[in-house]
């Protein structure tokens, strides 16, 4: 598999605190990669570096073929990002949010319209596009945020705990969206705390105290640790 | 929010234009007449004539009158001592005492000047009466004329300044709260992972407020013209040209503050700091000429001072571009620096 994210000895320090301690891993093109770890293990830090929001202290990191030290703007053109915190504009309508972000990525007006129809159609929201976002329930908002993150058809989409605080039905729908996205050839890099979701990933890495302590397919990890579920694996490792 | 943005300036203009005045219209006077003569009564009646004096009461002793001053019932006390008339007739000179409450220094100076004028006037009358002949009493006559504001009309003088304030407040406060608000609610993350250019982002933050502020200026000028009949001698195009550039400077400062801080509270605090210092030093409420030299120098970095000066010059005096080129280019430089700082300080990568 052609790697689209290459990380070698990535270190990120905040003063004396080491948030990422010599991480090394690759993510292949079109893969659904689960990035797991307890709260404070350093997941979000890594993800922010991969997105070009933060600079690493040392190490070699390439995303979509571009260097994170010097080519962050090129990286940003090729990725989508959905943050932990809901970050669409609450005072704009659904359609306006799509227009705005489509515009930022330089899509033409007709292209934005086409993508908006396509993505909203997939969610079954076509009739609601003029609703103001603040009146919409959280689960819906998360799905919309995901759609906005892929509006420009990026090579990679980063999802930072996309299903936090969302009901099981919506989570299920969310993962269906993730699979559809991966089928289009978009690489999905996702962090989560739900271990049932980890089972849906093609490969997962588990972080503890800033280090990657395990990296394999969910099946192999369960075999290695002789556990029935990913949850058991996680509890064994991340403690 | 949008209605507030438009209602606020109307109120500001209406209230401030009437309220911010240095004229004193009502002085409460307590008289201590210890002489009780024709002449003392003549002097008192001089104070009764002008409408801005109200004689609050008469008191036998100075102490009682001073009490009125202390409790705030009187602004001024006029003391006519015993023997006032006698001395005047005998020695052709006498003394009166005028005591003014100087809690508010500038008001006290004005009240004192009013009182002195009335006493002088009385003095003049006496001289004419006793010596005879108008010519004698007035060897020469001073005539005044005030250019560009012949009636010394306060609203004429204040309204352009208030318009400047209104535009400034819109510019400085809305812009300084803006970027930091996105930091607080987290939407800036989504912007920062996009390939948007820094200058594009700042321009996007700048233009809406620029239009709103210019619209408010147009609105304010219309009100000023209809309600206050403010003269608009110079070119309105020039007014808007100056305002456009000035707004780039103010919005630049606001956006720079906004990129600098992490919370709206900090932004508010900084914006207030600059607004208060700039407004107080701008010459709107106190003449710049009466400030110490270093304070006048400080106005070199005060965009509001430049703007108020240019607005007054254009509206009241009909100044041309060539007359205001110096302050104009100062503001241009200001705008370039402020916007450069804002673009430079906005960080997409932390």
Boltz contact constraints between the chains, C-beta under 6 A:
constraints:
  - contact:
      token1: [A, 51]
      token2: [B, 193]
      max_distance: 6.0
  - contact:
      token1: [A, 53]
      token2: [B, 192]
      max_distance: 6.0
  - contact:
      token1: [A, 54]
      token2: [B, 350]
      max_distance: 6.0
  - contact:
      token1: [A, 55]
      token2: [B, 349]
      max_distance: 6.0
  - contact:
      token1: [A, 72]
      token2: [B, 349]
      max_distance: 6.0
  - contact:
      token1: [A, 73]
      token2: [B, 195]
      max_distance: 6.0
  - contact:
      token1: [A, 76]
      token2: [B, 193]
      max_distance: 6.0
  - contact:
      token1: [A, 76]
      token2: [B, 194]
      max_distance: 6.0
  - contact:
      token1: [A, 76]
      token2: [B, 195]
      max_distance: 6.0
  - contact:
      token1: [A, 77]
      token2: [B, 195]
      max_distance: 6.0
  - contact:
      token1: [A, 81]
      token2: [B, 193]
      max_distance: 6.0
  - contact:
      token1: [A, 83]
      token2: [B, 189]
      max_distance: 6.0
  - contact:
      token1: [A, 85]
      token2: [B, 186]
      max_distance: 6.0
  - contact:
      token1: [A, 87]
      token2: [B, 186]
      max_distance: 6.0
  - contact:
      token1: [A, 87]
      token2: [B, 187]
      max_distance: 6.0
  - contact:
      token1: [A, 87]
      token2: [B, 189]
      max_distance: 6.0
  - contact:
      token1: [A, 87]
      token2: [B, 190]
      max_distance: 6.0
  - contact:
      token1: [A, 104]
      token2: [B, 194]
      max_distance: 6.0
  - contact:
      token1: [A, 104]
      token2: [B, 196]
      max_distance: 6.0
